[in-house]
Amino acid sequence: MTQAMNQAPKTITEPARETPLLMETDVIVVGGGTTGPFAAISAARQGKRVVMIERFGSLGGNLTLGLNTKPSGALVGGLPLEVWNLARSAGGAGDDYMAVVKTGGVKIASPCDPELMKMLLTRLCAEAGVQILFETVVSTPVLEGDTVKGVIVESKTGRQFIAGQVVIDCSADADIATRAGAPFVMGAGGEARTMQPVSMYFTMDRVDLVRLAEWAKTTDDVPARAIPATPEGLDYGLWLTGFNQSLRSWQEKTGIQLQRDNITLKTADGRMYVNGTRVTDVDVFDPVQFTAAVLECYRQIEGVARYLREMIPGFENARIEAIAPVLGVRETRHIIGEYTLSGKDSVEGTHFDDSIAADASALDIHDPKGADVDFQGLRPYEIPYRTLLPMGVEQLLVAGRCISADHAAHARSRNMPACMATGQAAGIAAAVAIDRGVNVRQVPVDVVQQKLRELGMPLHGEEVKGTM
């Protein structure tokens, strides 16, 4: 048998098929991570039939499954603040705190208990009338011309079609927008395709938080921090970033090489959450590279846990408790929308007449080449509605970290407060479009803004106070 006969074909031809209709709805939300629930709840509360499709068996994405837990900025109003206040009332989040960073200070909403947050988001969706489809994957959008008419989903049942008037892409990677033909930029663009690196959170138990906090007050190796004044505040209020000097010396002593210059520790419900891994130059759309990144994170988690036990007071008896079952991806595609938010916009606070959120997220850059993390508190900036509108595709909105923003602006707009806010705005805009019988591109933005203001969401930078 010849070598050519042994080779698998480069492509196969699948037979044509008829795909059954699963349901018809008004708004389809693709993705139930940190963004999707805010879009779904917002649209449903406007009286719309909403279906939200989520590939995992719980909501929250990186916030919950990913063990990230912390918004990396203040939640300044609207549904995001409502959700956090509900979590606080249930003992699942603490008070906001002012973290000391190199630029002075930044207000940060406390971490949440990820398990309680899963249940809270699901309950709010159910109460609003959102139909959630767990363990269901969206394969592709269905278009008539350049207009999205619904999506093809796949589950244990097989392949089915969901029809809808508006689709909101909350996939984080702009999966639906790009498959519908919308243009995009990968990372910083260009041949390098540089993107912020991937990571994986893990938790440790048996940490002596009092001993750790007292030590952190006395060292210059933790320059960015929030240390509660009382032991009671340690459950949700301890946040430490740094450890550069001791981490470097430990690697030199042991010969164990990690890929990150610093480590961030934070508490939620008394548990210690560790952000200390990094893998650079990963194409997360390549399953082989994605899997290799997961394996590398596991290797680094073992090393970071050992470092903490051997070098940091309070960790002497600590052990790994849980590892996030998902890889933390910071950056992939940025759609090209009617407006591209620039790094200058996000730093200088450009005023936009069509702003749908004033965001107080920190500037949080994990260098694509592996340098130290740049975490700064900056004044609030504005996100225009046009960044949610991909070019070339109709009846589709994009929300979350894949909105139309450049690599520099992404350092703020990728963070959870912005993802929640853009999800909220997309849900309301979809509802207004249906009510008015117009395309989402022709939505009267002033009507969307009025509804956001009724929810207590500030729209312009000067309306937000006390975040620095």
C-alpha positions as CSV (number, residue, x, y, z in Angstrom):
1,M,0.0,0.0,0.0
2,T,1.5,3.4,-1.0
3,Q,2.1,6.2,1.4
4,A,-0.6,8.3,-0.4
5,M,-3.2,5.6,0.2
6,N,-2.4,5.7,4.0
7,Q,-2.9,9.5,4.3
8,A,-6.2,10.8,5.6
9,P,-8.0,13.2,3.4
10,K,-7.5,16.9,4.0
11,T,-11.2,17.5,4.0
12,I,-14.4,15.4,3.9
13,T,-17.8,16.2,2.4
14,E,-20.7,16.0,4.8
15,P,-24.1,15.1,3.5
16,A,-26.8,17.7,3.4
17,R,-29.3,17.6,6.3
18,E,-32.5,19.1,7.6
19,T,-32.0,20.7,11.0
20,P,-35.1,20.8,13.2
21,L,-36.3,24.0,14.9
22,L,-35.8,23.9,18.6
23,M,-37.6,27.2,19.5
24,E,-38.3,30.7,18.3
25,T,-37.5,33.7,20.6
26,D,-36.8,37.4,20.5
27,V,-33.3,37.6,21.8
28,I,-30.6,34.9,21.6
29,V,-27.6,35.4,24.0
30,V,-24.6,33.2,23.1
31,G,-22.5,32.5,26.2
32,G,-23.4,32.5,29.9
33,G,-20.1,33.7,31.2
34,T,-19.4,37.0,32.9
35,T,-21.2,39.0,30.2
36,G,-24.1,36.9,29.0
37,P,-26.3,36.8,32.1
38,F,-26.3,40.6,32.2
39,A,-27.4,40.8,28.6
40,A,-30.1,38.1,29.1
41,I,-31.5,39.5,32.3
42,S,-31.6,43.0,31.0
43,A,-33.5,42.0,27.8
44,A,-35.9,39.7,29.7
45,R,-36.7,42.5,32.2
46,Q,-37.7,44.6,29.2
47,G,-40.4,42.0,28.5
48,K,-38.6,40.0,25.8
49,R,-38.4,36.3,25.3
50,V,-34.7,35.4,25.8
51,V,-32.7,32.2,25.3
52,M,-29.2,32.1,26.7
53,I,-26.9,29.2,25.5
54,E,-24.0,28.1,27.7
55,R,-21.5,25.4,26.9
56,F,-20.9,24.5,30.5
57,G,-23.3,23.5,33.3
58,S,-23.2,26.8,35.2
59,L,-23.1,30.5,34.7
60,G,-20.4,33.0,35.3
61,G,-17.5,31.8,33.2
62,N,-14.2,33.1,34.4
63,L,-15.9,34.8,37.3
64,T,-17.0,31.5,38.8
65,L,-15.7,28.5,37.0
66,G,-12.4,30.3,36.4
67,L,-12.1,31.2,40.1
68,N,-11.2,34.8,39.2
69,T,-14.0,36.1,41.5
70,K,-12.8,39.7,41.5
71,P,-14.1,42.5,39.1
72,S,-10.7,44.4,39.0
73,G,-12.5,47.7,39.4
74,A,-15.5,49.3,41.0
75,L,-19.0,48.4,40.1
76,V,-20.6,51.8,39.7
77,G,-24.3,51.1,39.1
78,G,-27.0,49.2,37.2
79,L,-27.4,45.5,37.2
80,P,-23.8,44.7,38.0
81,L,-24.0,46.6,41.3
82,E,-27.4,45.1,42.0
83,V,-25.9,41.6,41.6
84,W,-23.0,42.4,43.9
85,N,-25.2,43.9,46.5
86,L,-27.3,40.7,46.4
87,A,-24.2,38.6,46.9
88,R,-23.2,40.8,49.8
89,S,-26.6,40.4,51.5
90,A,-26.2,36.7,51.2
91,G,-22.7,36.7,52.7
92,G,-21.2,36.0,49.3
93,A,-19.1,39.2,48.8
94,G,-17.5,41.8,51.0
95,D,-17.2,45.5,51.0
96,D,-15.3,47.4,48.3
97,Y,-11.8,48.2,49.2
98,M,-9.2,50.8,48.1
99,A,-6.1,49.0,46.9
100,V,-2.7,50.7,47.1
101,V,-1.0,50.6,43.7
102,K,1.9,52.4,42.1
103,T,-0.3,55.2,40.8
104,G,-1.8,55.8,44.3
105,G,-5.0,53.8,44.7
106,V,-7.8,52.1,42.9
107,K,-11.3,51.1,44.2
108,I,-12.0,47.5,43.7
109,A,-15.3,45.6,44.3
110,S,-14.5,42.7,46.7
111,P,-14.2,39.2,45.3
112,C,-17.3,37.0,45.5
113,D,-17.9,33.4,46.5
114,P,-18.0,31.7,43.1
115,E,-20.3,29.0,44.1
116,L,-22.9,31.4,45.5
117,M,-22.5,33.6,42.4
118,K,-23.3,30.6,40.1
119,M,-26.6,30.1,42.0
120,L,-27.4,33.8,42.2
121,L,-26.9,34.5,38.5
122,T,-29.0,31.4,37.6
123,R,-31.8,32.5,40.0
124,L,-31.9,36.0,38.6
125,C,-32.1,34.6,35.0
126,A,-34.9,32.3,36.0
127,E,-36.9,35.1,37.8
128,A,-36.6,37.3,34.7
129,G,-37.9,34.5,32.5
130,V,-34.7,33.7,30.7
131,Q,-34.6,30.2,29.1
132,I,-31.1,28.8,29.8
133,L,-29.7,26.0,27.7
134,F,-26.8,24.4,29.6
135,E,-24.3,22.0,28.1
136,T,-25.2,23.3,24.7
137,V,-22.8,24.6,22.1
138,V,-23.5,27.1,19.3
139,S,-22.0,25.8,16.1
140,T,-22.7,28.7,13.7
141,P,-25.1,31.6,13.0
142,V,-27.7,31.3,10.3
143,L,-28.0,34.3,8.0
144,E,-30.2,35.6,5.3
145,G,-28.0,37.8,3.3
146,D,-26.0,39.8,5.9
147,T,-28.7,39.5,8.6
148,V,-28.5,37.0,11.4
149,K,-31.7,35.0,11.8
150,G,-30.7,32.6,14.5
151,V,-28.1,30.0,15.5
152,I,-27.4,26.3,15.1
153,V,-26.8,24.6,18.4
154,E,-25.6,21.1,19.3
155,S,-26.3,19.2,22.4
156,K,-26.9,15.6,23.5
157,T,-30.1,15.7,21.4
158,G,-28.1,16.6,18.3
159,R,-28.1,19.5,15.9
160,Q,-31.0,22.0,16.2
161,F,-32.0,25.6,15.1
162,I,-33.0,28.5,17.3
163,A,-34.6,31.4,15.6
164,G,-34.4,34.9,17.0
165,Q,-34.8,38.6,16.1
166,V,-31.6,39.7,17.6
167,V,-28.4,37.8,18.6
168,I,-26.0,39.0,21.2
169,D,-22.5,37.5,21.0
170,C,-21.2,37.1,24.5
171,S,-18.8,34.3,23.6
172,A,-15.8,36.3,24.7
173,D,-14.0,35.3,21.4
174,A,-16.5,36.9,19.0
175,D,-17.3,33.4,17.7
176,I,-20.7,34.3,16.2
177,A,-19.7,37.6,14.8
178,T,-16.6,36.2,13.0
179,R,-18.5,33.2,11.7
180,A,-21.1,35.6,10.4
181,G,-18.4,37.4,8.4
182,A,-17.6,40.3,10.7
183,P,-14.1,41.7,10.4
184,F,-11.8,41.4,13.4
185,V,-8.3,41.9,14.7
186,M,-6.4,39.3,16.7
187,G,-4.7,40.7,19.7
188,A,-2.5,43.7,18.8
189,G,-2.8,42.8,15.1
190,G,-0.1,42.5,12.6
191,E,2.1,39.4,12.0
192,A,3.0,39.0,15.6
193,R,-0.7,38.6,16.6
194,T,0.4,39.4,20.2
195,M,-2.2,38.8,22.9
196,Q,-2.1,38.9,26.6
197,P,-1.1,35.5,28.0
198,V,-3.3,32.9,29.4
199,S,-3.4,31.8,33.1
200,M,-5.2,29.4,35.5
201,Y,-6.4,30.2,39.0
202,F,-6.2,27.9,41.9
203,T,-7.1,28.0,45.6
204,M,-5.2,27.0,48.7
205,D,-6.6,26.1,52.1
206,R,-5.0,26.0,55.6
207,V,-3.5,29.4,55.1
208,D,-3.0,31.5,58.3
209,L,-4.5,34.7,57.0
210,V,-3.6,36.7,60.1
211,R,0.0,35.7,60.0
212,L,0.2,36.5,56.2
213,A,-1.4,39.9,56.6
214,E,0.9,40.9,59.5
215,W,3.9,39.9,57.4
216,A,2.7,41.7,54.3
217,K,2.5,45.0,56.3
218,T,6.3,44.8,57.0
219,T,7.7,43.8,53.6
220,D,8.6,45.8,50.5
221,D,8.1,42.7,48.4
222,V,4.3,43.3,48.1
223,P,4.0,46.9,46.7
224,A,0.4,46.6,45.6
225,R,-2.0,45.6,48.4
226,A,-5.2,46.0,50.4
227,I,-4.9,44.8,54.0
228,P,-8.0,45.0,56.2
229,A,-7.7,46.7,59.5
230,T,-9.4,43.8,61.4
231,P,-9.1,40.0,61.2
232,E,-12.8,39.9,60.3
233,G,-12.1,41.8,57.1
234,L,-9.7,39.1,55.9
235,D,-12.4,36.9,54.6
236,Y,-13.0,39.1,51.6
237,G,-10.7,42.0,51.9
238,L,-7.1,40.8,51.6
239,W,-5.4,41.5,48.2
240,L,-1.6,41.2,47.7
241,T,0.3,41.6,44.5
242,G,4.1,41.4,44.1
243,F,6.5,38.8,45.6
244,N,8.9,39.6,42.7
245,Q,12.1,39.5,44.7
246,S,11.5,36.3,46.7
247,L,10.0,34.6,43.7
248,R,13.1,35.3,41.7
249,S,15.5,34.2,44.4
250,W,13.5,31.0,45.0
251,Q,13.6,30.1,41.3
252,E,17.4,30.6,41.3
253,K,17.8,28.5,44.4
254,T,15.6,25.6,43.3
255,G,16.1,25.7,39.5
256,I,12.3,25.6,39.0
257,Q,11.5,28.1,36.2
258,L,8.1,29.7,36.1
259,Q,6.8,32.2,33.5
260,R,5.6,35.0,35.7
261,D,7.5,37.7,37.6
262,N,4.8,38.3,40.2
263,I,1.9,36.6,42.1
264,T,-1.5,38.0,43.1
265,L,-3.2,36.6,46.2
266,K,-6.8,37.4,47.3
267,T,-9.4,36.1,49.7
268,A,-13.0,35.2,49.1
269,D,-15.1,33.6,51.9
270,G,-11.8,33.0,53.8
271,R,-10.3,31.0,50.9
272,M,-7.0,32.0,49.3
273,Y,-7.2,32.5,45.5
274,V,-3.8,32.4,43.7
275,N,-3.1,34.0,40.4
276,G,0.5,33.0,39.6
277,T,0.6,31.2,36.3
278,R,1.3,32.4,32.8
279,V,1.7,30.9,29.3
280,T,2.6,33.2,26.5
281,D,2.2,33.0,22.7
282,V,-0.8,30.6,22.8
283,D,-3.3,30.2,20.0
284,V,-6.3,29.2,22.0
285,F,-8.2,28.3,18.8
286,D,-5.7,25.4,18.2
287,P,-6.8,22.5,20.5
288,V,-3.2,21.2,20.6
289,Q,-1.8,24.5,21.8
290,F,-4.7,25.0,24.2
291,T,-4.1,21.6,25.8
292,A,-0.4,22.2,26.1
293,A,-1.1,25.5,27.9
294,V,-3.4,23.7,30.4
295,L,-0.6,21.2,31.1
296,E,1.9,24.0,31.5
297,C,-0.4,25.7,34.0
298,Y,-0.6,22.6,36.0
299,R,3.2,22.4,36.2
300,Q,3.4,26.0,37.3
301,I,0.7,25.6,39.9
302,E,2.8,22.9,41.6
303,G,5.8,25.3,41.6
304,V,3.9,28.3,42.8
305,A,2.3,26.3,45.7
306,R,5.7,25.0,46.7
307,Y,7.1,28.5,46.6
308,L,4.4,29.9,48.8
309,R,4.8,27.1,51.4
310,E,8.6,27.5,51.5
311,M,8.9,31.3,51.4
312,I,5.8,33.1,52.6
313,P,4.7,33.3,56.2
314,G,1.2,31.9,56.7
315,F,1.5,29.3,54.0
316,E,3.6,26.7,56.0
317,N,0.7,24.2,56.2
318,A,-1.2,25.3,53.1
319,R,-2.2,22.9,50.3
320,I,-3.8,23.1,46.9
321,E,-7.5,22.9,47.4
322,A,-9.0,23.5,43.9
323,I,-7.8,24.3,40.4
324,A,-10.0,26.1,37.9
325,P,-11.5,23.7,35.3
326,V,-11.1,26.3,32.6
327,L,-8.2,28.2,31.2
328,G,-8.2,31.9,31.8
329,V,-8.0,33.6,28.4
330,R,-7.4,37.4,28.5
331,E,-7.4,38.3,24.8
332,T,-8.2,36.9,21.4
333,R,-10.4,38.6,18.7
334,H,-11.5,42.2,18.7
335,I,-14.3,42.9,16.3
336,I,-14.0,45.9,14.0
337,G,-17.1,47.9,14.8
338,E,-18.5,51.2,13.9
339,Y,-16.1,52.8,16.4
340,T,-12.9,51.3,17.8
341,L,-12.1,52.3,21.3
342,S,-8.5,53.3,21.6
343,G,-6.0,53.2,24.4
344,K,-6.0,57.0,24.4
345,D,-9.8,57.0,24.8
346,S,-9.5,54.7,27.8
347,V,-6.8,56.6,29.5
348,E,-7.9,60.2,28.8
349,G,-11.6,59.5,29.2
350,T,-12.9,60.7,25.8
351,H,-16.5,61.9,25.9
352,F,-18.9,60.0,23.7
353,D,-22.5,61.1,23.0
354,D,-23.5,57.5,22.5
355,S,-21.8,56.2,25.7
356,I,-23.6,53.2,27.3
357,A,-21.4,52.9,30.3
358,A,-18.8,54.7,32.4
359,D,-16.3,52.1,33.4
360,A,-14.0,52.3,36.4
361,S,-12.0,49.1,35.6
362,A,-8.3,49.3,36.4
363,L,-5.8,49.2,33.6
364,D,-4.5,45.7,33.8
365,I,-1.9,44.6,31.3
366,H,-0.2,41.2,31.3
367,D,2.6,41.8,28.8
368,P,2.4,39.4,25.8
369,K,6.1,38.9,26.0
370,G,6.1,37.9,29.7
371,A,7.2,41.1,31.5
372,D,5.7,42.2,34.8
373,V,2.0,43.1,35.2
374,D,1.0,46.7,34.8
375,F,-1.9,47.3,37.2
376,Q,-3.0,51.0,37.6
377,G,-6.0,52.9,38.8
378,L,-7.2,55.5,36.3
379,R,-10.1,57.8,36.1
380,P,-13.3,56.3,34.6
381,Y,-13.7,56.2,30.8
382,E,-16.7,55.8,28.5
383,I,-17.7,53.0,26.2
384,P,-19.7,54.1,23.1
385,Y,-22.6,52.0,21.8
386,R,-20.9,51.8,18.4
387,T,-18.2,49.5,19.8
388,L,-21.0,46.8,20.1
389,L,-21.9,47.0,16.5
390,P,-19.8,44.7,14.2
391,M,-19.3,45.9,10.6
392,G,-20.9,43.9,7.8
393,V,-23.5,42.0,9.9
394,E,-27.0,43.0,10.9
395,Q,-29.1,42.2,13.9
396,L,-26.0,41.2,15.9
397,L,-24.6,42.9,18.9
398,V,-21.3,42.0,20.5
399,A,-20.6,42.4,24.3
400,G,-17.8,41.5,26.6
401,R,-14.0,41.4,26.0
402,C,-14.3,41.1,22.2
403,I,-16.0,44.5,21.6
404,S,-14.4,46.9,19.1
405,A,-11.4,48.1,21.1
406,D,-7.7,48.1,20.3
407,H,-5.1,46.2,22.2
408,A,-4.3,49.1,24.5
409,A,-7.9,49.9,25.4
410,H,-8.5,46.2,25.9
411,A,-6.4,46.5,29.1
412,R,-9.4,48.1,30.7
413,S,-12.4,47.0,28.6
414,R,-11.6,43.2,29.1
415,N,-12.2,43.5,32.8
416,M,-15.4,42.3,34.4
417,P,-17.1,45.6,35.2
418,A,-16.9,46.5,31.5
419,C,-18.0,43.1,30.4
420,M,-21.0,43.3,32.7
421,A,-21.8,46.8,31.6
422,T,-21.6,46.1,27.8
423,G,-23.8,43.0,28.3
424,Q,-26.4,45.1,30.2
425,A,-26.4,47.7,27.4
426,A,-26.6,45.1,24.6
427,G,-29.6,43.4,26.3
428,I,-31.5,46.7,26.6
429,A,-30.5,47.8,23.1
430,A,-31.8,44.5,21.7
431,A,-35.2,45.0,23.5
432,V,-35.5,48.6,22.2
433,A,-34.7,47.5,18.7
434,I,-37.5,44.9,18.8
435,D,-40.0,47.4,20.4
436,R,-39.3,50.0,17.8
437,G,-39.1,47.6,14.9
438,V,-35.7,48.7,13.8
439,N,-32.3,47.2,13.2
440,V,-29.9,47.3,16.2
441,R,-27.7,49.6,14.1
442,Q,-30.6,52.2,14.0
443,V,-31.6,52.0,17.6
444,P,-32.3,55.4,19.2
445,V,-29.3,55.5,21.6
446,D,-31.0,58.1,23.7
447,V,-33.8,55.7,24.5
448,V,-31.2,53.0,25.5
449,Q,-29.4,55.6,27.6
450,Q,-32.6,56.6,29.4
451,K,-33.3,53.0,30.3
452,L,-29.8,52.6,31.6
453,R,-30.1,55.8,33.7
454,E,-33.3,54.4,35.2
455,L,-31.2,51.4,36.4
456,G,-28.7,53.8,38.0
457,M,-26.0,53.2,35.5
458,P,-23.7,56.2,35.0
459,L,-22.9,56.9,31.4
460,H,-20.2,59.5,31.5
461,G,-16.9,59.7,33.4
462,E,-17.8,62.7,35.5
463,E,-20.8,60.9,36.9
464,V,-18.5,58.4,38.7
465,K,-16.9,59.5,42.0
466,G,-14.5,58.0,44.5
467,T,-12.8,55.3,42.4
468,M,-9.2,56.5,42.8
